[in-house]
Amino acid sequence: MMVLTSKQRKILEKQAHDLSPVVIIGQHGVTENLLKMVEDSLKAHELIKVKFNEYKDDKREYSEDIANRTDSNLVRVIGNVAIFYRQNEDPEKRLISLK
């Protein structure tokens, strides 16, 4: 997992603004299936949003747990939505530039 600077976080927040959440956390919380969906989404898009329909009081802890378990960066939690980023390992397939 790379360490993001505040400038890089701002770039990612700006790019995530128009994105819709691709994963929704419901009554079952953080399950293996949910982590697989986050993994697949990060692999395809690099930058995703995860919405909390349940566990809203614990969203910060759950978001940090998801980031750790998926080897991604938690960019920010805004309202009930968390933004995650994981750079593609293949430089040819990278969709987002942090410069």
NORBELGI-V106929 format. One record per residue. N is the residue number from 1. RES is the residue in one small letter. SS is DSSP state (helix for helix, strand for strand, loop for the rest). PHI is phi in whole degrees, 0 to 359 (NA if undefined). BURIAL is + if it has 9 or more other C-alpha atoms within 8 Angstrom, else -. Layout:
N | RES | SS | PHI | BURIAL
N | RES | SS | PHI | BURIAL
//
This chain:
1 | m | loop | NA | -
2 | m | loop | 275 | -
3 | v | loop | 266 | -
4 | l | loop | 267 | -
5 | t | loop | 278 | -
6 | s | helix | 296 | -
7 | k | helix | 295 | -
8 | q | helix | 295 | +
9 | r | helix | 299 | +
10 | k | helix | 297 | -
11 | i | helix | 300 | +
12 | l | helix | 293 | +
13 | e | helix | 300 | +
14 | k | helix | 296 | -
15 | q | helix | 290 | -
16 | a | helix | 277 | +
17 | h | loop | 308 | -
18 | d | loop | 270 | -
19 | l | loop | 285 | -
20 | s | loop | 264 | -
21 | p | loop | 299 | +
22 | v | loop | 259 | +
23 | v | strand | 228 | +
24 | i | strand | 238 | +
25 | i | strand | 268 | +
26 | g | loop | 248 | +
27 | q | loop | 294 | -
28 | h | loop | 271 | -
29 | g | loop | 73 | -
30 | v | loop | 271 | +
31 | t | loop | 249 | -
32 | e | helix | 298 | -
33 | n | helix | 296 | -
34 | l | helix | 296 | +
35 | l | helix | 297 | +
36 | k | helix | 296 | -
37 | m | helix | 296 | +
38 | v | helix | 296 | +
39 | e | helix | 304 | +
40 | d | helix | 298 | -
41 | s | helix | 293 | +
42 | l | helix | 295 | +
43 | k | helix | 296 | +
44 | a | helix | 279 | -
45 | h | helix | 240 | -
46 | e | loop | 70 | +
47 | l | strand | 235 | +
48 | i | strand | 223 | +
49 | k | strand | 245 | +
50 | v | strand | 237 | +
51 | k | strand | 258 | +
52 | f | strand | 260 | +
53 | n | loop | 271 | +
54 | e | loop | 232 | -
55 | y | loop | 58 | +
56 | k | helix | 296 | -
57 | d | helix | 288 | -
58 | d | helix | 251 | -
59 | k | helix | 299 | +
60 | r | helix | 294 | -
61 | e | helix | 295 | -
62 | y | helix | 297 | +
63 | s | helix | 296 | +
64 | e | helix | 295 | +
65 | d | helix | 296 | -
66 | i | helix | 299 | +
67 | a | helix | 300 | +
68 | n | helix | 295 | +
69 | r | helix | 283 | -
70 | t | helix | 251 | +
71 | d | loop | 54 | -
72 | s | loop | 238 | +
73 | n | strand | 258 | +
74 | l | strand | 276 | +
75 | v | strand | 286 | +
76 | r | strand | 189 | +
77 | v | strand | 249 | +
78 | i | strand | 238 | -
79 | g | loop | 62 | -
80 | n | loop | 253 | +
81 | v | strand | 234 | +
82 | a | strand | 250 | +
83 | i | strand | 251 | +
84 | f | strand | 240 | +
85 | y | strand | 222 | +
86 | r | loop | 216 | +
87 | q | loop | 292 | -
88 | n | loop | 296 | +
89 | e | loop | 293 | -
90 | d | loop | 271 | -
91 | p | helix | 303 | -
92 | e | helix | 291 | -
93 | k | helix | 259 | -
94 | r | loop | 292 | +
95 | l | loop | 262 | -
96 | i | loop | 239 | -
97 | s | loop | 255 | -
98 | l | loop | 260 | -
99 | k | loop | 258 | -
//
